[in-house]
Amino acid sequence: MSLIGVFGGMGPSATVDFMDKLVQLTPASRDQEHLPVVVANFPHIPDRSRAILGQGSDPLPQLLKGITFLNEAGVGVIAIPCNSSHHWYEQMSRASAAHVLHIARSCVAALQEGSERVAIFATRGTLVSGFYQRELRARGIDFLAHDVQALQASVDDCIREVKAGKASAGGASLDRALRRAREHGATAVIMGCTELPIAARHATSHGLRLVDSSLELARATVNYALERGWNRPGWEV
C-alpha cells in the first residue's frame, strides 16, 4: 500500500517536528496532493540510550512490536525519527516487510566529502553505538573525537530539557555546545538526536553548518514516496 509509516514517540515533540517537516517538504497545493501517513506514537518504549550503555531495559521487543504494527497497517516505508533506536536498525529492518529508512545514512548524505570536519551531537548511547562514525568513515568525512566532556554534558542537558518541554533552556545548552565545537575545530555539526533541532530554534549556529537529522530523514521519506507517486490525487484507503 502507498503509505508512509512513522514510528514515533521517541520523543513525542520530535515526532511532531518530524511530521511538520514531512508536510513542509511535500510539494502540494491542496490536501489531496499530500502524502498518506500512518503515525505510531509509542512513548513508553524504554530509553534507548540507557539500554545501549547497559543501564536500562532492552527496548528491542517494543521496537519490533512497533515495526509489526506499522507493517500490519500496510505501510510501504518506515521512518523512525529517533537516532538512538537505529542501534537496532538491522533487527528492525529484518523484521519488516516495508523498507526502513536509516536516519544516519540520510543525514550523512547531506555532507560534502573531504570538505567538512564534523562534530556529532547525540545521546551518549548513539555515540557508543558508533553508527554515525561508521557512516562518516565510509564517505571519507572527518569528524571530531567525541571526548570533550563539557561539550557532551551540554548536549545531554539540551536533550533532557527539550524532552521536559523546556525548549528555550535546551537552546541555551545547545548554544554552549556549539560554541565549544567551534573552538575544537568543527565546521559542521550533525544534530544526531531529534530533540536537538527543536532546541536549535533558540540557539545561534556560531558559524557552523547545522545538519538536522530529522529534516534529512523527512527529506528521504518524501523523496521515497514521491518517486513512487504516493502523492497523486485519487489514492483511496
C-alpha positions in Angstrom: 0.0 0.0 0.0 1.2 3.5 -0.7 1.5 4.7 2.9 4.3 6.2 4.9 4.8 4.7 8.3 6.2 6.9 11.0 7.4 5.1 14.2 7.3 7.9 16.7 7.0 8.7 20.3 10.8 8.8 20.9 10.1 11.5 21.9 6.7 12.9 21.1 7.8 16.5 20.4 10.5 15.2 18.0 7.7 13.2 16.2 5.6 16.3 15.8 8.6 18.2 14.5 9.3 15.4 12.0 5.7 15.4 10.8 5.8 19.2 10.3 8.9 18.8 8.2 7.3 16.0 6.2 4.4 18.2 5.3 6.5 21.3 4.5 8.7 19.3 2.2 5.8 17.8 0.2 5.1 19.8 -3.0 1.3 20.2 -2.6 -1.2 22.9 -3.3 -4.2 21.1 -1.8 -5.0 18.4 0.7 -5.3 15.7 -1.9 -1.7 16.1 -3.1 -0.2 15.4 0.3 1.3 12.0 1.3 -0.7 9.5 3.2 0.9 8.7 6.6 0.3 6.4 9.5 1.9 7.7 12.7 2.5 5.2 15.6 3.3 7.4 18.6 4.6 5.0 21.2 6.3 6.9 24.0 6.6 4.1 26.6 9.5 2.3 24.8 12.4 2.0 27.3 15.2 4.6 27.0 17.3 3.6 24.0 20.5 5.4 25.1 20.5 3.9 28.6 20.0 0.5 27.1 23.0 0.8 24.8 25.1 1.9 27.8 23.9 -1.1 29.8 21.9 0.9 32.2 18.3 0.2 31.3 15.8 -2.3 29.9 16.1 -3.7 26.4 13.8 -1.7 24.1 14.1 -4.2 21.2 10.9 -6.2 21.9 8.9 -3.0 21.9 10.7 -1.6 18.8 9.8 -4.8 17.0 6.2 -4.5 18.1 6.1 -1.0 16.6 7.5 -2.3 13.3 4.9 -5.1 13.3 2.1 -2.6 14.0 3.1 -0.4 11.0 3.5 -3.4 8.7 0.1 -4.6 9.7 -1.2 -1.2 8.8 0.1 -1.8 5.3 2.8 0.8 5.1 5.3 0.8 2.2 8.2 2.5 4.0 9.0 3.3 7.6 10.8 6.3 9.1 11.9 6.4 12.7 12.6 9.9 13.9 14.8 8.7 16.8 18.5 8.3 16.3 19.4 6.0 19.1 16.8 3.5 18.1 19.0 2.9 15.0 21.4 0.9 17.1 18.9 -1.9 16.4 18.4 -1.0 12.8 19.4 -4.4 11.4 17.0 -6.2 13.7 14.1 -3.9 12.8 14.8 -4.0 9.1 14.9 -7.8 9.1 11.6 -7.9 10.8 9.9 -5.5 8.4 8.3 -6.2 5.0 8.4 -2.5 4.4 11.7 -0.7 3.7 13.1 1.0 6.9 15.0 4.2 6.2 18.2 4.8 8.1 18.4 8.2 9.7 22.2 8.4 9.8 22.6 7.4 6.2 20.1 10.1 5.2 21.9 12.7 7.4 25.5 11.9 6.3 24.4 12.0 2.6 23.9 15.8 3.1 27.6 16.3 3.9 30.3 17.0 1.4 33.2 14.5 1.3 36.6 15.9 2.3 35.4 19.5 2.9 34.0 19.4 6.4 35.1 18.5 9.9 32.0 17.3 11.7 31.0 17.2 15.4 28.4 14.6 16.2 25.9 15.8 18.7 23.9 12.9 20.0 23.0 10.9 23.1 25.8 9.0 24.7 24.2 5.8 23.6 24.2 6.8 20.0 27.9 7.8 20.2 28.8 4.5 21.8 26.8 2.6 19.2 29.0 4.2 16.6 26.7 4.1 13.6 27.3 7.8 12.7 31.0 7.3 12.9 30.8 4.3 10.6 28.7 6.2 8.0 31.1 9.2 8.1 34.2 6.9 7.7 32.5 5.2 4.8 32.2 8.5 3.0 35.6 9.8 3.9 34.3 12.6 6.1 36.5 13.8 9.0 34.9 14.1 12.4 35.9 15.1 15.9 36.8 12.5 18.5 33.9 13.0 21.0 35.9 13.1 24.2 35.1 16.7 25.2 33.2 16.1 28.4 32.0 19.7 28.8 30.6 19.6 25.3 28.8 16.3 25.8 27.4 17.5 29.1 25.8 20.5 27.4 24.3 18.2 24.7 22.9 15.9 27.4 21.4 18.9 29.1 19.8 20.1 25.9 18.2 16.7 25.1 16.8 16.3 28.6 15.4 19.9 28.6 13.6 19.5 25.3 12.1 16.2 26.4 10.9 18.0 29.5 9.2 20.7 27.4 11.9 23.4 28.1 13.0 24.2 24.5 14.4 27.6 25.4 16.6 26.2 28.1 17.6 23.5 25.7 18.6 26.2 23.2 20.9 27.7 25.8 22.6 24.4 26.4 22.9 23.7 22.7 24.4 27.2 22.2 27.2 26.3 24.7 27.9 23.0 23.0 28.0 24.7 19.5 30.5 27.3 20.8 32.8 24.6 22.2 32.5 22.5 19.0 33.7 25.6 17.0 36.6 26.1 19.4 37.6 22.4 18.9 37.8 22.9 15.1 34.4 21.7 13.8 33.0 23.3 10.7 29.7 21.4 10.8 27.5 19.7 13.4 25.3 16.7 12.9 22.3 17.1 15.2 22.1 13.4 15.7 19.3 13.4 18.2 15.8 14.6 17.1 15.3 16.8 20.1 18.3 19.0 19.1 16.7 20.7 16.1 13.9 21.8 18.4 16.4 23.5 20.7 18.3 24.9 17.7 15.4 27.4 17.2 16.6 29.0 20.4 20.4 28.9 19.7 22.9 30.5 17.3 25.0 28.5 14.9 28.3 30.2 15.7 29.2 29.9 12.0 28.8 26.1 12.0 26.7 24.3 9.4 24.0 22.5 11.3 22.8 19.2 9.7 19.3 18.3 11.0 18.9 14.5 11.2 15.1 14.9 11.5 15.0 17.2 8.4 17.2 14.8 6.3 15.1 11.8 7.3 12.0 13.7 6.3 13.6 14.6 3.0 14.5 11.0 2.3 11.0 9.9 3.3 9.3 12.4 1.0 11.6 11.5 -1.9 10.9 7.8 -1.4 7.2 8.4 -1.6 7.2 10.9 -4.5 9.3 8.6 -6.6 6.5 6.1 -6.3 3.7 8.6 -6.9 2.1 8.3 -3.5 1.0 11.9 -3.7 -1.2 11.5 -6.7 -4.8 12.5 -6.3 -7.3 9.6 -6.3 -5.5 7.5 -3.7 -8.0 5.6 -1.6 -7.8 3.6 1.6 
